[in-house]
Every structure is written in structure tokens, then in C-alpha cells.
Amino acid sequence: MSRTLSLLWVMSFSLASLVSNTVRALEMPDIFASHMVLQRDQPIHVWGKAQPGSIVKITLAQQTQDTHADDMGKWQVTLPALSVNTQGLVMQVRADDQVRVYSDILVGEVWLCSGQSNMEWKVVNANHSREEIAAATDPMIRLCTVKRAVADKPQDQVDAIWEVCSPKTVPEFSAVGYFFGRYLRQELNVPVGLVHASWGGTPAEAWTSQQAMAANPITQAIIKRWDAILAQYANWKQTNQPQSIKKFYNQDPGNVGFEKGYAQSDFNDSAWENVRLPALLDRDYDGVAWYRRTVRLPLKMQGKTLILHFGPIDDCDVTYVNGAIVGRMNDSGAWSQSRQYTLADSMTQTGELTLAVRVFDRFSSGGFKGDASQMYLQCQSTGQSVSLSGVWKYKWEKRMSKAPGKPKKPRGPKDPHRPANLFNAMIHPLIPFGIRGAIWYQGESNVERASEYRTLLPVMINDWRTRWQQGNFPFGIVQLANFHQVQKQPGDSPWARLRDAQWQTSRTVTNTGLIVTIDLGDARNIHPANKQDVGRRLGVWAMSQVYGRKSILYCGPVLQSYKIDGDRIRLTFDHVGEGLKTIDGHVPGAWTITEDMKRWYWAKARITGCNTMEVWFDKLSHPIAARYAWADNPDNPNLTNSAMIPASPFRTDER
């Protein structure tokens, strides 16, 4: 064997030995951690990755189980269910000589809290946050926040951390989640674990798997829409390479004005036009314009170092003083940056300065964008200043046709709005960690597609339930709160239609609850600060429908039936408790009525019995339908029951 071949053989053998001796590290999803809460009275699923073929041993509460990692290194065991434990257990996971130890583990109730910004809204931003945070010490409540992440394929790992509830940890946690968990803790007197996974501004399809959406023709259409968006993104990416970007902007034609002496102090600009700065250039053109002004310095500023302030100049500038360049900005972000250029004391010896600014507008608007207060000369040592706002001379060096500008970047494959992207990254890695149920506050980002949401939300709920394999676990839906200004005229409403889709889901999907918040909103803020009542109402629903306290009235009045009786529509309700009433003691408000499904009128209404009421309009003799609280922000939706839980918006024309 030649010397070269011998060397190659030794290197190959050494490499093979190195690969064979490399041991895969024991990996566990971050949902397993010290301080976590395990769901009581349910089998406990534990999983992870290890060296393929290795023996994995899990010990928890004097229970031990072994398993083998498969060829891909994956393993999973199911431990017997545990009852409530408040003392703090230890779980040990061993794979060969590698060990993971988790301590201070409680056993109680675990809930998943998900949705968009109103679920993400922090305790620190809720009503009475200072008092709430100060009173948040409760070691029996544990908080787990899943960090924002996006993936186009289902992931196994998640970035999350479990923390003990305290004034230090609660401020950044979900307010709705915390107030819900606190209510359960007070009522059940067991440990409560809250797993929070939400992302503001995201639609429900982002939280639903591709497989579930593809199996339904209505939600499949969402995927097809996104296929078209991704095709646009691919085209955008190809056409927006650095070598092709120039075609979207005008290019600087060269500094002809400087060659003509526009920057010089002795240039005669008397024929130039006057302009008051700050001001933008003519919006019909891009191009190059020059601005000039002569400034007489106060005696105390002469011979001193001065700072020239201009505020933002859109897009690029070259600035001269007495013919010399003192500064320039021409990078892509220059249009939004304030200018500050230094004038050395050698430039300010005379009492007169000629300022000349060459502005190049590449596309869109251009010129001096700032406020008058941002334009001044200031002495560096004394702070004395001279205003530069007001009348300047200006002249176009070259006008250009408007450039199209860089096309808006389409949403891409890693966008958090894309179907399944958040499910893949933030929900899939949690499965099959034991939970009692889920609470969901979302819908604002689907408001314009309410009819689609009637299918999408049930698809998402059933998708989660199927994948968790814990049966039809409880699912609490927070209905959208009132928002926007009160409508002066009755009519249709996208927010009302989305609320209706949520209501329909709660009536057709088993073991779901609707938490009405039509009285808790803020006309001027899509994020109402009263998250305490949202959490409490979720808790009341859970205590009644999940934890068996059936005597609790957990929802507002629900329409049972209606009939048209001449010029009246008579309605009968369930869930009234001791009887229908209004929150404020006044006549029922927020009712509309129609006789042709085209024109709606504000209706009169009155309670006629324990669970009945009638609606009418004096000028209609043959009404065919009525609606309650059918608006983005209905005017005085005051119908309630003896538990003072408001009725959901509803309509008789479609049930």
C-alpha cells in the first residue's frame, strides 16, 4: 500500500470512529421545566430526543418508566395520572449518562391561553395594574410564556419558560390569562398553570395546521390565496435584487448646479423663486432643487464653532457654507434623518454666511420635512441660536418624472399571518403536554372575513383537539368587545358578523363557551384595559361547565325562540336566572327591526315576562326580523339576567 493510500485509510477510519462515538445530547422541549404545573387526573406524556437506541428512564413521584429512543432519536413515555400536589415534585430524565432534573413541579389545572393582541395584552397595561401587580404573589400559580416564533413546518422545540407568579413575573404576562387563572385558583384552591402562546395582529388561520385547512373547501381557499401571495413574493424577491433596484428610483444626474456656482457666496440668485421653509417640493415631480439663504451672525456667534440643524431632508442633500461642503447624506434612510453639520470656527469669522443646500428627491415626496423649530444655527459653546426657517431662494436644477419607487414587499413564507406558521412554531411543540382546556381571544384580524371565520374557527378547534388526543377538551371563546364610534344609523356591521360567527361556533361545536364582552370595550382603543372582567367571566364559565358547578349562571340570556305576532316580534330566552332585566334599569336598548331585510330601523323593546320580551317599531306593521346589538359599537346594549351577565349580540334572521 502506498504511503498516500495508507494516510487516507487512517483519516477515514479516524473520521468514522469520531462519528460513531458522537453521542446525541438528551433534548427536551422547553415546555418541560422546573416550576411547571402538570395536569391532574390525566396520564402524563413526557417526550424528547436522545441517542438512537439509547435507554431513556423517567422518574416522577416514585414512578419510573423506561423506553428506547427510536432510529431518529425520538422517545415518549406516558406516566400514570397524579392527583393534586402542592409540595413540589422532582422529575428526572436519564439517557445513558446524561441527566435532566426538573424541580418544584406542581400538579393541578393547566390551561392554554392563545389568540392575538387582546390575549397578549399585559397585566402591566391593564386597569389598576399597580395594585394588581403588588398583590400578585401566589406560588400556586405558574406562568409559562411561549416566545413568538414562525415556522413553515411543524417544530418539536419551543422557546418557553415557566415562572412562579409574583410581582416580578406577572407584569409581562397575559392579563386575560392571569385574571382567569387567578379566579380558578381562588375557586378551586389547587395549583394553576397557564401556558400563554399568542401574537398580536394575527389571524386564526396562522394558528391552524395546513392539513386541517386543506381538508375543508372553505379554509382550503385561504391556502390558495396565500399560494398566490407567495408567488408574488418570489417575483418580488427576484426583481428586487441589488442589480435591478435602480429601475425603481430616479438616479442623480450629477451636480450641475455646483458647476454653475450655485453654492458660492457671490452667486446672484435674485431671479430665483422664494419659498418658506420647511416645505416639500412639488409633488408632481422628482429631481434636484437648490436652496440658498444668507445669514448674518450675531457678534457673539462669530468665530465660534456652530452646529447647523435642518431636521429631515427627503431624500438626499449636499450642504455648503460659503461654497465649501459642510455635510451630506445620501444613504437609503437619509429621508427620515435630521441633519446636524458642524461649522468650524474658521468658517464663521465673518458675520455673514451663505447657506446653499442641494436636495435630490429620488421618488415620492421630497424637500425639507421637519418642523420650523428644527431649522437653526447654534453656537456649540454658548447655546445661542439663530432660526433658519422662513424665506429662502430656490431653483430646480432638474425636474424628473415621478419614479414608481420600490414595490411594497409582499408577505413571505415566514410571515406570522401565513396559514399554519404559528401553529407550527408555537402550538405543535406543546402537543401532547397535558392541559385541561384552552381559552381564545382573537378575531379582530378576521373581521373582514366573518363568513369564512364561521368555518375557520371550528376547524381550528377540532384540529387542536384531534392532535392533543385528549377528547373534546373545553374551549372558551372571548367574543369581540365593542369598538369604534357608536353608529347613528342602524345597518350592517363587520364586527357584529364576526361576533355572530363566534356565537355560532359556541352553539355548534361541543364543549365550547362564549364569553360576551360587548359592555367592556373602548370606542377609541381596540385593546380595552378592563381585562379583569374578561378573566372573571371566563372563570365563571369554567367553574360551571368544566368543574361541575352547574348551579352557577355562567352566560347571559340566549335566544331560545321567537315568533312574529302582527306588528310585534316576541322573543323567549334561556339562561335568564331569576329573570330578564337591563343593566342600567332603563328600557332595553340596541334593538333594530326590518320588514324587508334592506332597511333597518331603531326599535322599541320591553320585557314582558321572566324570560320574554317584545320588539316593535311604530311605523312597521309587518316586521320580519330583529337584531340585538348589531353594530361595531352598539348604543346601550343593556339586556342581561339576574347574574348581570350581558346577552350576546344576535339576530333572528339567521340562527
C-alpha positions in Angstrom: 0.0 0.0 0.0 1.4 3.4 -0.9 2.1 6.0 1.7 -0.7 8.2 0.4 -3.3 5.4 0.5 -2.2 4.5 4.0 -2.7 8.1 5.1 -6.2 8.3 3.5 -7.2 5.0 5.2 -6.1 6.2 8.6 -8.0 9.5 8.1 -11.2 7.7 7.0 -11.0 5.3 9.9 -10.5 8.1 12.4 -13.4 10.1 11.0 -15.7 7.1 11.1 -14.7 6.4 14.7 -15.4 10.1 15.6 -18.9 9.9 14.0 -19.7 6.6 15.7 -18.6 7.9 19.1 -20.6 11.2 18.9 -23.4 10.9 21.4 -26.6 12.9 20.7 -27.4 15.2 23.6 -30.6 14.5 25.6 -33.1 17.0 24.4 -36.4 18.1 26.0 -39.0 20.6 24.8 -38.9 23.8 26.9 -42.5 23.2 28.0 -40.8 20.8 30.5 -39.0 22.9 33.1 -38.7 23.5 36.8 -41.7 25.3 38.3 -44.1 23.8 35.8 -47.6 22.5 36.5 -48.8 19.1 35.3 -52.4 18.5 34.6 -54.0 16.4 37.4 -56.0 13.3 36.9 -54.7 12.8 33.4 -51.9 10.5 32.0 -48.7 12.5 31.9 -46.9 12.5 28.5 -43.2 13.1 28.5 -41.1 13.1 25.3 -37.9 14.3 23.8 -34.8 13.1 21.8 -31.7 11.2 22.7 -29.1 9.0 21.1 -30.9 6.5 18.8 -31.3 3.2 20.6 -30.4 4.5 24.0 -32.5 3.6 27.1 -34.4 6.6 28.5 -35.6 6.4 32.1 -38.1 8.9 33.6 -38.7 9.1 37.3 -41.6 11.2 38.8 -43.3 10.9 42.2 -41.8 7.5 42.9 -42.9 6.3 39.4 -40.3 5.1 36.9 -40.7 4.1 33.3 -38.1 3.1 30.7 -38.2 3.4 26.9 -35.9 3.3 23.9 -35.1 6.1 21.6 -36.1 5.2 18.1 -33.9 5.3 15.0 -34.4 9.1 14.8 -33.7 9.5 18.4 -37.3 10.3 19.4 -38.8 8.8 22.5 -42.0 9.2 24.5 -43.5 7.7 27.7 -46.8 8.0 29.4 -46.8 8.1 33.2 -49.9 7.4 35.3 -52.1 10.3 36.3 -51.4 12.1 39.5 -53.7 13.9 41.9 -53.2 17.4 43.2 -49.7 18.1 44.6 -48.7 21.4 46.1 -45.4 20.3 47.7 -43.1 20.4 44.7 -42.1 17.2 42.9 -38.9 16.3 41.1 -38.7 14.7 37.7 -35.5 13.1 36.5 -34.9 12.1 32.8 -31.9 10.0 32.2 -30.5 8.8 28.8 -27.3 6.7 29.3 -25.1 9.0 31.4 -27.0 12.2 30.6 -29.5 13.5 33.1 -32.1 16.3 33.2 -33.6 17.2 36.5 -36.7 19.4 37.0 -37.7 20.5 40.4 -40.6 22.4 42.1 -43.2 20.7 39.9 -46.8 21.1 41.0 -49.9 19.1 39.9 -53.2 20.9 39.3 -55.0 22.6 36.5 -53.3 23.6 33.2 -54.9 25.9 30.6 -53.6 27.1 27.2 -54.2 30.8 26.6 -53.9 31.9 22.9 -55.0 34.4 20.3 -53.9 37.8 19.2 -53.2 41.2 20.9 -56.1 41.2 23.4 -54.8 37.9 24.8 -51.3 39.1 24.6 -52.2 42.4 26.4 -50.0 42.5 29.5 -51.0 42.8 33.1 -48.9 46.0 33.4 -51.2 47.6 30.8 -54.5 46.5 32.4 -56.7 48.6 34.7 -55.3 49.1 38.2 -52.1 47.5 37.1 -50.0 48.8 40.1 -52.4 47.3 42.6 -52.8 44.1 40.7 -49.1 43.6 40.4 -48.4 44.4 44.0 -50.9 41.7 45.0 -49.7 39.0 42.6 -47.7 36.9 45.0 -49.1 33.3 44.7 -46.6 30.4 44.4 -49.5 28.1 43.4 -49.9 30.0 40.1 -47.3 29.3 37.5 -46.8 31.3 34.3 -45.4 29.9 31.1 -44.9 32.3 28.1 -44.2 30.8 24.7 -42.0 33.3 22.8 -43.0 34.5 19.3 -41.8 32.2 16.6 -42.7 31.4 13.0 -42.1 28.1 11.0 -43.3 26.8 7.7 -43.1 23.2 9.1 -44.2 21.7 12.4 -41.5 22.1 15.1 -40.5 19.9 18.0 -38.9 22.6 20.2 -40.3 25.8 21.6 -38.7 28.7 23.4 -40.6 29.0 26.6 -40.0 29.5 30.3 -42.0 28.6 33.5 -42.0 31.1 36.3 -43.6 31.3 39.8 -46.3 34.0 39.9 -45.0 37.1 41.7 -44.9 40.9 41.3 -41.7 40.4 39.4 -43.0 37.9 36.9 -46.7 38.9 36.3 -46.4 42.3 34.7 -45.4 41.0 31.3 -47.8 38.1 31.3 -51.2 37.9 29.5 -53.7 39.9 31.6 -56.7 37.8 30.5 -54.8 34.7 31.2 -53.6 35.8 34.6 -57.0 37.1 35.8 -58.6 33.8 34.5 -56.1 31.7 36.3 -56.3 33.7 39.5 -60.1 33.2 39.5 -59.7 29.4 39.1 -57.0 29.4 41.9 -59.4 31.2 44.3 -62.3 28.9 43.5 -60.6 25.5 43.2 -57.7 26.0 45.7 -55.4 23.9 43.6 -52.2 24.9 41.6 -52.9 26.5 38.3 -50.6 26.5 35.3 -51.1 29.0 32.5 -49.4 28.4 29.1 -49.5 31.6 27.1 -49.0 31.5 23.3 -50.3 34.5 21.4 -49.2 37.1 18.8 -50.9 40.5 18.2 -52.5 41.2 14.8 -52.5 37.6 13.6 -55.5 35.7 12.0 -56.9 32.4 13.1 -55.5 30.6 10.0 -52.0 31.2 11.3 -52.9 29.1 14.4 -54.4 26.2 12.3 -52.5 23.3 10.7 -52.1 23.1 6.9 -53.6 19.6 7.0 -56.8 20.7 8.8 -57.3 23.7 6.5 -56.6 21.7 3.3 -59.3 19.2 4.3 -62.1 21.8 4.2 -63.0 23.6 0.9 -63.6 26.9 2.6 -60.4 27.0 4.5 -58.6 25.5 1.6 -59.3 28.7 -0.3 -57.3 30.6 2.3 -54.3 28.4 1.5 -54.8 29.1 -2.2 -54.9 32.8 -1.6 -51.6 32.5 0.2 -50.1 30.5 -2.6 -50.8 33.5 -4.9 -49.2 35.8 -2.3 -46.1 33.6 -2.1 -45.8 33.6 -5.9 -45.9 37.5 -5.7 -43.2 37.3 -3.0 -41.0 35.1 -5.2 -41.3 37.5 -8.1 -40.7 40.5 -5.8 -37.5 38.8 -4.4 -36.2 38.2 -7.9 -36.9 41.7 -9.2 -35.6 43.5 -6.1 -32.0 42.2 -6.3 -29.4 45.0 -5.9 -28.6 44.9 -9.6 -32.2 45.7 -10.5 -33.2 48.1 -7.8 -32.2 51.2 -9.7 -35.1 51.0 -12.0 -37.5 51.9 -9.2 -35.8 55.2 -8.4 -34.6 58.3 -10.2 -30.8 58.5 -10.4 -28.8 61.6 -9.5 -27.9 63.3 -12.8 -24.8 64.9 -11.5 -24.1 68.1 -9.6 -24.5 70.6 -12.4 -25.6 73.4 -10.1 -22.3 73.4 -8.3 -20.5 73.8 -11.6 -22.7 76.8 -12.3 -21.7 78.3 -8.9 -25.0 77.8 -7.0 -23.0 77.2 -3.8 -20.8 80.3 -4.0 -21.5 83.3 -1.7 -21.2 85.7 -4.7 -23.7 83.9 -6.9 -26.6 86.1 -8.0 -29.8 84.3 -7.0 -32.1 87.3 -7.4 -34.0 85.6 -10.3 -34.7 82.5 -8.1 -38.2 82.0 -6.6 -39.0 82.5 -2.9 -40.1 79.6 -0.7 -40.8 79.4 3.0 -39.0 76.5 4.7 -39.6 73.9 5.9 -41.7 72.8 2.8 -41.9 70.0 0.4 -41.1 70.1 -3.3 -43.8 70.0 -6.0 -45.5 66.5 -5.5 -45.8 66.1 -9.3 -42.0 65.8 -9.8 -38.9 64.2 -8.5 -35.5 65.7 -9.2 -32.9 68.2 -7.9 -33.5 71.6 -6.3 -31.2 74.1 -4.8 -32.0 76.3 -1.8 -30.0 79.4 -0.8 -30.0 81.9 2.1 -27.7 84.4 3.6 -27.5 84.6 7.4 -26.0 87.4 9.4 -24.4 86.1 12.6 -24.7 87.9 16.0 -21.4 89.2 17.2 -21.2 86.6 20.0 -21.5 83.7 17.5 -18.8 85.0 15.1 -15.6 83.0 15.2 -17.2 80.2 17.2 -17.9 76.6 16.3 -21.5 76.4 15.1 -23.9 73.4 14.6 -26.2 73.6 11.6 -29.6 71.9 12.2 -32.1 71.2 9.4 -34.4 68.4 10.5 -35.1 65.6 8.0 -34.4 66.3 4.3 -36.1 64.0 1.8 -34.2 62.2 0.2 -30.5 63.3 -0.1 -28.6 66.6 0.4 -25.3 68.2 0.0 -24.9 71.3 2.2 -22.5 74.2 1.6 -21.4 77.2 3.6 -19.7 80.0 1.6 -19.0 77.4 -1.2 -17.5 74.7 1.0 -19.2 71.4 1.7 -20.0 71.0 5.4 -22.1 67.8 5.2 -24.0 65.4 3.0 -26.4 62.4 3.4 -27.4 60.1 0.6 -28.0 56.7 2.1 -31.3 54.9 1.7 -32.6 56.0 5.1 -31.5 59.7 4.8 -35.0 60.9 4.0 -36.1 60.4 7.7 -32.9 61.6 9.4 -32.3 65.0 10.9 -29.2 66.9 9.6 -26.6 68.2 12.0 -23.5 69.6 10.4 -20.5 71.3 12.2 -19.2 74.6 11.0 -15.6 75.1 12.3 -14.7 78.4 13.9 -12.5 79.2 10.9 -15.7 79.4 8.7 -17.6 81.8 11.0 -15.0 84.6 11.3 -17.1 86.9 9.2 -20.5 88.0 10.2 -22.2 86.6 7.0 -22.7 83.1 5.9 -24.2 81.9 2.6 -26.0 78.6 3.0 -26.7 76.5 -0.1 -28.4 73.1 0.0 -28.7 70.8 -2.9 -31.7 68.4 -2.4 -32.1 65.3 -4.6 -35.6 63.7 -4.4 -35.3 60.2 -5.8 -39.1 59.3 -5.5 -42.3 60.1 -3.7 -42.2 63.4 -1.7 -39.1 65.4 -1.3 -37.7 68.6 0.4 -37.5 69.9 4.0 -39.8 67.6 6.0 -39.2 68.8 9.6 -40.7 71.5 11.8 -39.6 75.1 11.8 -38.2 74.6 15.2 -35.7 72.1 13.8 -34.1 74.6 11.4 -31.4 76.7 13.2 -27.8 77.6 13.7 -26.5 77.1 17.3 -23.3 78.1 19.0 -21.7 74.9 20.3 -20.2 76.6 23.4 -23.0 79.0 24.5 -26.1 77.5 23.0 -27.1 80.8 21.4 -29.1 80.2 18.2 -30.4 81.8 15.0 -33.5 80.5 13.3 -33.2 79.3 9.7 -36.9 78.8 9.0 -38.7 81.3 6.8 -37.9 82.7 3.3 -35.2 81.1 1.2 -34.4 81.2 -2.5 -34.8 78.1 -4.6 -34.4 76.8 -8.1 -34.9 73.5 -9.8 -31.6 72.1 -11.1 -33.5 69.4 -12.9 -37.1 68.2 -12.8 -37.8 64.5 -13.3 -40.9 62.4 -13.9 -42.1 60.7 -10.7 -40.3 57.4 -10.1 -42.5 54.4 -9.1 -40.4 53.6 -6.1 -39.6 50.1 -4.8 -42.7 47.9 -4.9 -44.2 47.0 -1.5 -42.8 43.8 -0.2 -45.4 41.1 -0.3 -45.9 38.8 2.7 -43.4 35.9 2.5 -43.1 32.3 3.7 -42.0 33.3 7.2 -44.9 35.8 7.7 -46.8 35.3 11.0 -50.1 35.7 9.1 -49.4 32.8 6.8 -51.6 29.7 7.4 -50.1 27.3 10.0 -47.0 29.3 10.6 -47.8 30.0 14.3 -49.4 26.6 14.8 -46.1 25.0 13.5 -43.8 27.1 15.8 -45.9 27.8 18.9 -48.6 25.2 19.3 -47.3 22.0 17.7 -44.3 21.8 20.1 -46.6 21.8 23.1 -48.5 18.7 22.0 -49.3 16.4 23.8 -48.5 18.3 27.1 -51.5 17.7 29.3 -54.0 20.5 29.6 -57.5 20.9 30.9 -58.6 23.2 28.1 -57.9 26.4 26.2 -59.1 30.0 26.2 -59.1 32.0 23.0 -59.3 35.8 22.5 -58.9 36.5 18.7 -61.0 37.7 15.8 -60.0 41.3 15.1 -57.7 40.2 12.3 -60.5 38.2 10.7 -63.3 40.8 10.9 -63.5 41.4 7.2 -63.9 37.7 6.6 -66.6 36.8 9.1 -68.4 34.3 6.9 -65.2 32.4 6.4 -64.5 32.6 10.2 -67.7 30.6 10.8 -65.9 27.6 9.3 -62.3 28.5 10.2 -62.7 28.7 14.0 -64.4 25.3 14.3 -61.8 23.8 12.0 -59.0 25.2 14.3 -60.7 24.0 17.5 -61.2 20.5 16.1 -57.7 20.5 14.8 -56.2 21.2 18.2 -58.4 18.6 19.8 -57.6 15.9 17.3 -53.9 16.5 17.7 -53.9 16.6 21.5 -55.9 13.4 21.7 -57.5 14.4 25.0 -61.0 14.3 23.6 -63.2 17.4 23.2 -61.3 19.5 25.8 -63.1 22.7 26.9 -62.6 25.7 24.7 -63.5 29.2 25.9 -64.1 31.8 23.2 -63.9 35.5 24.1 -66.3 37.4 21.9 -65.1 40.7 20.5 -65.8 43.7 22.6 -67.4 46.9 21.3 -65.2 49.2 19.3 -65.3 52.3 17.1 -67.8 55.2 17.4 -71.5 54.4 18.0 -73.4 54.2 14.7 -76.0 56.8 14.3 -78.0 54.8 11.8 -78.8 51.0 12.0 -77.3 48.8 9.4 -74.8 46.0 8.9 -71.5 45.7 10.7 -68.4 43.6 10.1 -67.7 43.4 13.9 -71.2 42.2 14.5 -70.8 39.5 11.9 -67.6 38.3 13.4 -69.3 38.1 16.8 -72.1 36.2 15.2 -69.5 33.7 13.8 -68.1 33.3 17.3 -71.6 32.8 18.7 -72.5 30.2 16.0 -69.3 28.3 16.9 -70.2 28.2 20.5 -73.6 26.8 19.6 -72.4 24.1 17.1 -69.0 23.0 18.4 -69.4 20.8 21.5 -67.9 21.8 24.9 -67.2 25.4 23.9 -68.2 28.5 25.8 -68.8 32.1 24.6 -67.7 34.9 26.9 -69.5 38.1 26.0 -67.7 41.4 26.4 -70.0 43.7 24.4 -70.1 46.0 27.5 -66.4 46.0 28.2 -64.9 47.7 25.1 -63.5 51.1 24.4 -64.6 53.1 21.4 -61.2 54.6 20.9 -59.0 51.6 21.8 -59.1 48.2 20.2 -57.4 47.0 23.4 -59.8 47.7 26.3 -57.9 47.9 29.6 -60.6 46.1 31.6 -59.2 42.6 31.4 -60.2 41.7 35.0 -63.9 41.1 34.0 -62.9 39.2 30.9 -60.8 36.8 33.0 -63.6 36.6 35.7 -66.3 35.7 33.1 -64.0 33.0 31.6 -63.6 31.7 35.1 -67.3 31.7 35.8 -67.9 29.7 32.6 -65.1 27.2 33.5 -66.4 26.7 37.1 -69.9 25.9 35.7 -69.2 24.0 32.6 -65.8 22.4 33.3 -65.7 21.9 37.0 -69.3 20.8 37.6 -70.8 23.7 39.5 -73.9 23.6 37.4 -75.9 25.9 39.6 -73.7 28.8 38.5 -75.3 31.0 35.9 -72.4 31.3 33.5 -73.7 33.2 30.5 -76.1 35.9 29.6 -79.6 35.5 28.1 -79.7 33.3 25.0 -82.5 33.4 22.4 -84.5 30.2 22.6 -87.2 31.1 20.1 -89.2 33.9 18.5 -92.5 34.5 16.7 -93.9 37.3 14.6 -97.2 38.5 16.1 -98.7 41.2 13.9 -96.5 44.3 14.3 -94.5 42.7 17.1 -91.7 40.2 17.3 -91.9 38.2 20.6 -88.8 36.5 21.9 -88.2 33.8 24.5 -84.8 33.3 26.2 -82.8 30.7 28.1 -80.3 31.4 30.8 -82.2 34.2 32.5 -81.8 33.1 36.1 -84.4 34.9 38.1 -85.5 36.9 35.1 -84.5 39.2 32.3 -83.5 42.8 33.2 -81.4 45.6 32.0 -78.0 46.6 33.4 -79.0 50.2 34.0 -82.7 49.7 34.9 -83.8 51.5 31.7 -85.8 50.2 28.8 -83.9 47.6 26.6 -81.7 49.3 24.1 -79.7 48.5 20.9 -82.6 46.8 19.0 -83.2 47.1 15.3 -86.1 45.8 13.2 -86.9 45.4 9.5 -89.8 44.4 7.2 -87.7 43.8 4.0 -84.1 42.9 5.1 -83.0 46.0 3.3 -83.8 49.0 5.6 -83.4 48.7 9.3 -85.0 50.9 12.0 -84.2 51.5 15.6 -86.8 49.5 17.5 -88.6 49.8 20.8 -88.4 46.9 23.2 -89.8 45.9 26.6 -89.5 42.9 28.9 -92.9 41.2 29.1 -92.1 38.3 31.5 -89.4 36.4 33.3 -87.9 35.2 30.1 -89.8 37.0 27.4 -89.8 40.4 25.6 -91.2 42.1 22.6 -89.7 44.3 19.9 -91.5 46.7 17.5 -91.4 49.9 15.5 -94.5 52.1 15.4 -94.2 52.7 11.6 -93.8 49.0 10.7 -96.9 46.8 10.6 -95.3 43.6 9.2 -91.8 43.1 10.7 -89.9 40.0 9.7 -86.6 40.2 11.7 -85.0 41.8 14.7 -81.4 42.2 15.7 -79.8 43.0 19.0 -76.5 44.9 19.5 -75.8 44.6 15.7 -73.1 47.2 15.3 -69.3 47.6 15.8 -70.1 49.5 18.9 -73.9 49.2 19.7 -75.6 52.0 21.6 -76.6 50.9 25.1 -76.7 47.0 24.8 -78.1 46.6 28.3 -80.0 43.3 28.2 -78.9 41.0 31.0 -80.0 38.4 33.5 -80.1 38.1 37.3 -76.4 37.4 37.3 -75.7 40.6 35.4 -74.1 38.8 32.5 -74.8 40.6 29.3 -76.6 38.9 26.4 -74.6 38.3 23.2 -75.4 40.2 20.1 -77.7 38.1 17.9 -80.2 38.2 15.0 -83.4 36.4 14.3 -82.9 36.3 10.6 -80.2 33.6 10.8 -79.7 31.2 13.7 
